[in-house]
């Protein structure tokens, strides 16, 4: 869970996603799933970027990966 704590200290999810390079990943707690999916969909379109989102039920995390 250290990776999650580091992500939470770096800044907003919106800022972290906007600065992701292609193949970059952002992992957050599953409690932020709706917000993360919404950002990936809405702002991804606005920014001209595509994201893939996957859930790890065992670790209770959600990961966004920039794919283009």
N, C-alpha and C positions, 0 to 999 in steps of 0.2 A: 504493500500500500504506500510505500515511500514515493513512488512515481506520482501517485494521485496528489499527495501532499505538496510535492514540488510544483505541480501544475496549478494548484490553488493559490500558491504564493506568487506566481509569475504575473498574474493580472487576469483581466476578464477573458472569458471564453471567446468572445467576439474578437478581441485583439489577438489572442493566440491563434485562432483559426485563420484570420486574415494574413498572418505572417508565415503560415506553414508553406514549406517548399513541397514540390511534387514528391510523393512517397513519404512525406512527413506524417507523424501520427500524434494525436492528442487523446489521452485516456483520462476519464473523469468518473466519479461515482455514478451508479445507475440512477440515483435520485435526480440527476441533471439530464436524463435521457431525452425528455420532450424538448427541453430548451436546446440541447445540442442538435437534435434532428431538425428543429425549426431553423436554426442558424444555418446549418449546412444546406438546407433547401432554399431558403429565401435569399440569404446573402451570397450563397454560392452562385446563384443566377445573376445577381447584381454585379458580383466581382468577376464573373466569367470563369469560375473555378468549379470543379466537380469533386465531390466527396463521397466516400463509401463509409457507412456506419455499421459497426458490428457490436454485439452484446456478448459479454462473458458472464453467464449466469453464476458460475462457480465463484468467481472473484467479485461479482456484483459491480462490474464496471462496463462502460461503454466507450468504444474507441472510434474516432473519426480519422480516416486516412484520406489525404488529398490525392486524387488520381489523375487530375489534369489541371 
